[in-house]
Amino acid sequence: MKHKTMKGFILFFCLLLSSASLVQADTIYVSQMAAGSDTGESLANAHSMTWFNTPANWGTGPGQIGPNTTVRFIGEITSPLLIAGSGTSGEGNRIVLDFAGGSMNAPSLSITDAQIKFRGHDFITVTNCHFSDNIQIGRLYDLNGAADNITISNCVFVGREGCTVDAVCHQYGTHTLIENNYFKNIMHGVFGDTVLNHDITIRGNIFSGGKTSAISYNQDIIRFGDAYNVLIAGNHLTVRKDVDPAYVSNPGGEPYHCDVIQFYMKGGGNAGNPRDWTIRYNLIELDTTNRYHRHWVHAQQMAGTFDIYANIFLGTHGGQLSGGLQLGDNLDPLFAAHIHGNTFITKDGPGEIIFFTKSSDSTVAATEQYTFTNNIVYSLTDFRFNGINRPLNFYKNNNLYYAVSPTTHGQGIINDLLAEETGSLNQAPLFASVTNNDYRLLPSSPAIDHGGTLAQMYGRALFGVAWPNVALTDRPYGLGYDIGAYEYTGEAAFADMDHDGDVDGYDLKLFADSYTAGTNIIPPETFARQYGF
């Protein structure tokens, strides 16, 4: 009898586990206007946006929007989303707002108005949202209100030139993930201004500012006052704003700075030093006619550790009278910046690769540290590196400096750097193609195996040439670290033109097509050696 009872218990327990594993997330369908019987159970019976924006329809009860719920939007949504509830932590407990079958086109009345308002709610994912180009003012997303664990992914906005749209207002947000989005012709990609912003990951995005605007403004693609624990990785970020029309005749340029990445210590309440930032694997670009107030990175009043590694910094145009990396005025005596394994390209700007703002605190100035190792600095014109206010503790080694057409003064700067450093070079780096922005190293590049040994955290390098989410590889390969953002891993990898991990007929066709068109980016002998002919 006991044996049968035990067997029955085991069977019941197994059935219970089985049924629990079959529990699926609730799915609610929403369109602008209600459809069918208005149950939300299907496309044909979708709830309305009025229903979605009613707080009473958010919660843990049957038919409500709550943890483990996916809301699928259908058709064009012309009302702003007013989120009124939260998911919870744990796998499968988020609220997911999926626009795979819908789009956003709500009217914005002011520059602070938003299409999607999180209003302090947590554990929410918004994905696959396509925003209409009819949106010409305001914000796409507003995290204002202490929102935690928000994910924004796979969303698209291509604004009209002259629009004044910010992508993400990130005020009082924590544990945020912003990934795989495409936002073009924007004012700001992500911005916020409080020390309550922290643990933020921005990866795999394409953010590009507009060339013009209807109003005078700063165009900073990523801008934070005070945020800490920030990771910016695998993005293509571009400042494109030209001279503001109101300041065309001003000999000092316009007063509005436009930085690809800026962070600083804000004033007022909830202020604090920006600290512990990592910027890696990005393509960071200036492409503007403005010669003033344009920077790749503008970082002030920093604390903690600042890591910049394995990035391409591309100066297509602009910022000729600005510093590419403008750093300094720090307030933390233990501050350390590590700038390793990057490739800096100045085609037509910016002016100086690094420009320091000296800390006004003598104690900080005496102890803060900057290291600059294994970087390529390449200029198509003259060479400028750093002006006044160089920090006391600025350590540079194993870099490659090269200018195609340096003046006597520019070559003198290079000579001075070589005299100060150990293991640094003044030779052409031999890139695959500067014209095509392919900064992989040719097999004969002097940068190969010439870098200094770095810590394990810097053990990844660029491999591909397409952003976002550029392909990576391990470093070092061969006898040592390479200088620059790329690690040469042999001719087989170099001939992998479609970057799929194999060298095959597809790569040969790509090479043949590019060679026929006169845009070949690798020498024929590379393919000849690879294929054995």
RAWOSUL-V522150 format. One record per residue. N is the residue number from 1. RES is the residue in one small letter. SS is DSSP state (h for helix, s for strand, l for the rest). OMEGA is omega in whole degrees, -180 to 180 (none if undefined). Layout:
[[N/RES/SS/OMEGA] [N/RES/SS/OMEGA]]
This chain:
[[1/m/l/179] [2/k/h/-178] [3/h/h/179] [4/k/h/179] [5/t/h/180] [6/m/h/179] [7/k/h/179] [8/g/h/179] [9/f/h/-179] [10/i/h/179] [11/l/h/179] [12/f/h/-179] [13/f/h/179] [14/c/h/177] [15/l/h/179] [16/l/h/178] [17/l/h/-179] [18/s/h/-180] [19/s/h/179] [20/a/h/-178] [21/s/h/-180] [22/l/l/179] [23/v/l/-178] [24/q/l/179] [25/a/l/174] [26/d/s/177] [27/t/s/179] [28/i/s/-180] [29/y/s/-178] [30/v/s/172] [31/s/s/-177] [32/q/l/178] [33/m/l/179] [34/a/l/180] [35/a/l/175] [36/g/l/-178] [37/s/l/174] [38/d/l/178] [39/t/l/-176] [40/g/l/-174] [41/e/l/-177] [42/s/l/176] [43/l/h/-175] [44/a/h/-177] [45/n/h/-174] [46/a/l/170] [47/h/s/178] [48/s/l/174] [49/m/h/174] [50/t/h/177] [51/w/h/-179] [52/f/h/-175] [53/n/l/177] [54/t/l/-176] [55/p/h/-178] [56/a/h/-179] [57/n/h/176] [58/w/s/180] [59/g/l/-177] [60/t/l/-179] [61/g/l/178] [62/p/l/177] [63/g/l/179] [64/q/l/176] [65/i/s/-178] [66/g/l/-180] [67/p/l/178] [68/n/l/178] [69/t/s/171] [70/t/s/175] [71/v/s/179] [72/r/s/-178] [73/f/s/-175] [74/i/s/177] [75/g/s/-178] [76/e/s/178] [77/i/s/-176] [78/t/l/173] [79/s/l/176] [80/p/l/176] [81/l/s/179] [82/l/s/-176] [83/i/l/-172] [84/a/l/179] [85/g/l/-175] [86/s/l/163] [87/g/l/177] [88/t/l/180] [89/s/l/180] [90/g/l/-176] [91/e/l/176] [92/g/l/-176] [93/n/l/179] [94/r/l/166] [95/i/s/-179] [96/v/s/176] [97/l/s/-170] [98/d/s/-178] [99/f/s/-178] [100/a/s/178] [101/g/s/-176] [102/g/s/179] [103/s/s/-179] [104/m/s/177] [105/n/l/180] [106/a/l/179] [107/p/l/175] [108/s/l/-174] [109/l/l/-178] [110/s/l/-178] [111/i/l/179] [112/t/l/178] [113/d/l/-174] [114/a/s/176] [115/q/s/-178] [116/i/s/-174] [117/k/s/-179] [118/f/l/171] [119/r/l/173] [120/g/l/-180] [121/h/l/-165] [122/d/l/173] [123/f/l/-179] [124/i/s/175] [125/t/s/171] [126/v/s/-175] [127/t/s/173] [128/n/l/-178] [129/c/l/175] [130/h/s/-178] [131/f/s/-179] [132/s/l/175] [133/d/l/171] [134/n/l/177] [135/i/l/-175] [136/q/l/177] [137/i/s/175] [138/g/s/-175] [139/r/s/173] [140/l/s/-179] [141/y/s/177] [142/d/s/178] [143/l/l/-175] [144/n/l/179] [145/g/l/174] [146/a/l/176] [147/a/s/-177] [148/d/s/177] [149/n/l/175] [150/i/s/174] [151/t/s/175] [152/i/s/-172] [153/s/s/172] [154/n/l/-180] [155/c/l/-173] [156/v/s/168] [157/f/s/174] [158/v/s/-176] [159/g/l/174] [160/r/l/175] [161/e/l/-180] [162/g/s/179] [163/c/l/-180] [164/t/s/-176] [165/v/s/171] [166/d/s/-179] [167/a/s/-174] [168/v/s/169] [169/c/s/-173] [170/h/l/-179] [171/q/l/-178] [172/y/l/177] [173/g/s/180] [174/t/s/179] [175/h/s/-177] [176/t/s/174] [177/l/s/178] [178/i/s/-172] [179/e/s/172] [180/n/l/177] [181/n/l/178] [182/y/s/-179] [183/f/s/-176] [184/k/s/-179] [185/n/s/-179] [186/i/s/171] [187/m/l/177] [188/h/l/173] [189/g/l/178] [190/v/s/179] [191/f/s/177] [192/g/s/-170] [193/d/s/177] [194/t/l/177] [195/v/l/177] [196/l/l/170] [197/n/l/178] [198/h/s/-178] [199/d/s/-175] [200/i/s/176] [201/t/s/178] [202/i/s/-172] [203/r/s/173] [204/g/l/-178] [205/n/l/165] [206/i/s/177] [207/f/s/-179] [208/s/s/179] [209/g/s/177] [210/g/l/178] [211/k/l/-177] [212/t/l/178] [213/s/s/179] [214/a/l/-179] [215/i/l/175] [216/s/l/-176] [217/y/l/169] [218/n/l/174] [219/q/l/176] [220/d/l/-174] [221/i/l/171] [222/i/s/-176] [223/r/s/177] [224/f/s/165] [225/g/s/168] [226/d/l/-174] [227/a/l/178] [228/y/s/-175] [229/n/s/-178] [230/v/s/176] [231/l/s/176] [232/i/s/-169] [233/a/s/170] [234/g/l/-179] [235/n/l/164] [236/h/s/-173] [237/l/s/-174] [238/t/s/167] [239/v/s/-177] [240/r/l/-171] [241/k/l/177] [242/d/l/-178] [243/v/l/176] [244/d/l/-176] [245/p/h/-178] [246/a/h/-174] [247/y/h/-178] [248/v/l/-177] [249/s/l/-179] [250/n/l/-177] [251/p/l/178] [252/g/l/-179] [253/g/l/179] [254/e/l/-178] [255/p/l/-174] [256/y/l/176] [257/h/l/179] [258/c/s/-175] [259/d/s/175] [260/v/s/177] [261/i/s/176] [262/q/s/169] [263/f/s/-168] [264/y/s/174] [265/m/l/-179] [266/k/l/173] [267/g/l/176] [268/g/l/-177] [269/g/l/178] [270/n/l/178] [271/a/l/178] [272/g/l/-179] [273/n/l/166] [274/p/s/-177] [275/r/s/174] [276/d/s/176] [277/w/s/173] [278/t/s/179] [279/i/s/-174] [280/r/s/172] [281/y/l/-178] [282/n/l/163] [283/l/s/-173] [284/i/s/-165] [285/e/s/167] [286/l/s/179] [287/d/s/-173] [288/t/l/177] [289/t/l/-176] [290/n/l/-179] [291/r/l/-173] [292/y/l/167] [293/h/l/177] [294/r/s/-177] [295/h/s/169] [296/w/s/179] [297/v/s/177] [298/h/s/-172] [299/a/s/-176] [300/q/s/174] [301/q/l/-175] [302/m/s/176] [303/a/s/178] [304/g/s/-176] [305/t/s/-178] [306/f/s/-177] [307/d/s/174] [308/i/s/-179] [309/y/s/176] [310/a/l/175] [311/n/l/165] [312/i/s/173] [313/f/s/-171] [314/l/s/174] [315/g/s/179] [316/t/s/175] [317/h/s/168] [318/g/l/178] [319/g/l/-177] [320/q/l/179] [321/l/l/179] [322/s/l/175] [323/g/s/179] [324/g/s/170] [325/l/s/177] [326/q/s/-170] [327/l/s/169] [328/g/s/-176] [329/d/l/-175] [330/n/l/-176] [331/l/l/-177] [332/d/l/-179] [333/p/l/179] [334/l/l/-178] [335/f/l/177] [336/a/s/176] [337/a/s/-180] [338/h/s/-178] [339/i/s/-169] [340/h/s/168] [341/g/l/177] [342/n/l/173] [343/t/s/-180] [344/f/s/-178] [345/i/s/175] [346/t/s/175] [347/k/l/178] [348/d/l/-174] [349/g/l/-4] [350/p/l/-176] [351/g/l/-180] [352/e/s/180] [353/i/s/179] [354/i/s/174] [355/f/s/-176] [356/f/s/169] [357/t/s/-172] [358/k/l/178] [359/s/l/177] [360/s/l/179] [361/d/l/-175] [362/s/h/178] [363/t/h/178] [364/v/h/-179] [365/a/h/-178] [366/a/h/-172] [367/t/h/180] [368/e/l/-175] [369/q/s/172] [370/y/s/173] [371/t/s/-175] [372/f/s/-169] [373/t/s/173] [374/n/l/179] [375/n/l/170] [376/i/s/175] [377/v/s/-171] [378/y/s/-179] [379/s/s/176] [380/l/l/-178] [381/t/l/180] [382/d/l/-177] [383/f/l/172] [384/r/l/-175] [385/f/l/-177] [386/n/l/178] [387/g/l/-177] [388/i/l/173] [389/n/l/176] [390/r/l/-178] [391/p/l/-179] [392/l/l/-176] [393/n/l/-178] [394/f/s/-172] [395/y/s/-176] [396/k/s/178] [397/n/s/173] [398/n/l/175] [399/n/l/176] [400/l/s/-180] [401/y/s/-179] [402/y/s/173] [403/a/s/-179] [404/v/l/-177] [405/s/l/-177] [406/p/l/167] [407/t/l/176] [408/t/h/179] [409/h/h/180] [410/g/h/178] [411/q/h/177] [412/g/h/177] [413/i/h/178] [414/i/h/-180] [415/n/h/178] [416/d/h/179] [417/l/h/179] [418/l/h/180] [419/a/h/-179] [420/e/h/-167] [421/e/l/176] [422/t/s/175] [423/g/l/-179] [424/s/l/-171] [425/l/s/168] [426/n/l/179] [427/q/l/175] [428/a/l/-176] [429/p/l/-180] [430/l/l/175] [431/f/s/177] [432/a/s/179] [433/s/s/176] [434/v/l/-180] [435/t/l/-178] [436/n/l/179] [437/n/l/175] [438/d/s/-173] [439/y/s/169] [440/r/s/-176] [441/l/s/173] [442/l/l/-176] [443/p/l/-178] [444/s/l/-178] [445/s/l/177] [446/p/l/-180] [447/a/l/-177] [448/i/l/177] [449/d/l/-175] [450/h/l/-179] [451/g/l/174] [452/g/l/179] [453/t/l/-178] [454/l/l/178] [455/a/l/-175] [456/q/h/-178] [457/m/h/178] [458/y/h/-173] [459/g/l/173] [460/r/s/-178] [461/a/s/176] [462/l/s/176] [463/f/l/-179] [464/g/l/-179] [465/v/l/-178] [466/a/l/175] [467/w/l/6] [468/p/l/180] [469/n/l/-180] [470/v/l/179] [471/a/l/-178] [472/l/s/174] [473/t/s/179] [474/d/s/171] [475/r/l/3] [476/p/l/172] [477/y/s/-178] [478/g/l/-173] [479/l/l/-179] [480/g/s/178] [481/y/l/171] [482/d/l/174] [483/i/l/179] [484/g/l/-175] [485/a/l/-178] [486/y/s/173] [487/e/l/179] [488/y/l/-175] [489/t/l/177] [490/g/l/-176] [491/e/h/179] [492/a/h/178] [493/a/h/-178] [494/f/h/180] [495/a/l/179] [496/d/l/-170] [497/m/l/177] [498/d/l/171] [499/h/l/177] [500/d/l/178] [501/g/l/179] [502/d/l/170] [503/v/l/-174] [504/d/l/-177] [505/g/h/178] [506/y/h/178] [507/d/h/180] [508/l/h/178] [509/k/h/178] [510/l/h/179] [511/f/h/-179] [512/a/h/180] [513/d/h/-179] [514/s/h/-180] [515/y/h/178] [516/t/h/-179] [517/a/l/-180] [518/g/l/-179] [519/t/l/-177] [520/n/l/-174] [521/i/l/174] [522/i/l/-176] [523/p/l/-179] [524/p/h/-177] [525/e/h/177] [526/t/h/177] [527/f/h/-179] [528/a/h/180] [529/r/h/-178] [530/q/h/-175] [531/y/h/173] [532/g/l/176] [533/f/l/none]]
